[in-house]
Amino acid sequence: MTEPRLFGEPHETSDGTTVITVTSPPGVFVIREGAAKWEPAVDATRVAVLAVSTGLVAATLGALAVLHRPPWPDLRRSR
């Protein structure tokens, strides 16, 4: 077989659900009670937590950079 396979072999679970793996995009088709549903392999909650954490770290580092006094001497002119 020289052509790439996009769909895997169907697997039936003990409750009668059929699961078919898909390689492009990654995920599975779940067939339950005659209705097919796409289940992506990416966990959206994990992606959202990573994005919020990255934003929090960036905001903290930005605030520290603005509030921290620079290491060079103050160059203000006094009268």
C-alpha positions as CSV (number, residue, x, y, z in Angstrom):
1,M,0.0,0.0,0.0
2,T,1.7,3.2,-1.2
3,E,-1.1,5.7,-0.3
4,P,-1.1,7.3,3.1
5,R,-4.0,6.3,5.4
6,L,-6.1,9.0,6.9
7,F,-8.5,6.8,8.8
8,G,-7.6,4.0,11.2
9,E,-9.4,0.7,11.7
10,P,-12.8,1.1,13.5
11,H,-12.7,-0.1,17.1
12,E,-15.9,-1.0,19.0
13,T,-16.0,-0.4,22.8
14,S,-18.0,-2.5,25.3
15,D,-20.9,0.0,25.3
16,G,-21.4,-0.3,21.6
17,T,-19.6,2.9,20.6
18,T,-17.4,2.8,17.5
19,V,-14.2,4.8,17.5
20,I,-12.3,5.6,14.2
21,T,-8.9,7.4,14.5
22,V,-8.1,10.1,12.1
23,T,-4.5,11.4,11.3
24,S,-5.3,14.7,9.5
25,P,-6.2,16.7,11.7
26,P,-5.5,14.5,14.7
27,G,-8.6,13.2,16.5
28,V,-11.3,10.5,16.4
29,F,-14.8,10.1,15.0
30,V,-17.1,8.6,17.7
31,I,-20.2,6.9,16.4
32,R,-22.7,6.4,19.2
33,E,-26.4,5.4,18.7
34,G,-26.2,6.1,14.9
35,A,-24.8,9.7,15.4
36,A,-21.2,10.5,14.4
37,K,-19.3,13.1,16.5
38,W,-15.8,14.6,15.9
39,E,-13.5,14.6,19.0
40,P,-10.3,16.6,18.5
41,A,-7.1,15.2,20.0
42,V,-6.3,18.7,21.4
43,D,-7.5,19.6,24.9
44,A,-8.8,23.1,24.6
45,T,-8.7,23.6,28.4
46,R,-5.0,22.9,28.5
47,V,-4.3,25.3,25.6
48,A,-6.3,28.1,27.4
49,V,-4.5,27.5,30.7
50,L,-1.1,27.7,28.9
51,A,-2.1,31.0,27.1
52,V,-3.3,32.6,30.4
53,S,-0.1,31.5,32.2
54,T,2.1,32.9,29.4
55,G,0.2,36.2,29.6
56,L,0.5,36.4,33.4
57,V,4.3,35.7,33.2
58,A,4.7,38.3,30.5
59,A,2.8,40.9,32.5
60,T,4.7,40.2,35.6
61,L,8.1,40.5,33.9
62,G,7.0,43.7,32.1
63,A,5.9,45.2,35.4
64,L,9.1,44.3,37.1
65,A,11.1,45.8,34.2
66,V,9.2,49.1,34.4
67,L,9.3,49.3,38.2
68,H,12.8,48.2,38.8
69,R,15.4,51.0,38.9
70,P,18.1,50.7,36.2
71,P,21.6,49.8,37.4
72,W,23.2,52.9,35.9
73,P,23.4,56.2,37.9
74,D,20.7,58.8,37.8
75,L,21.6,61.4,35.1
76,R,19.2,64.2,36.2
77,R,20.7,67.6,36.3
78,S,20.4,69.4,39.6
79,R,20.4,73.2,40.1
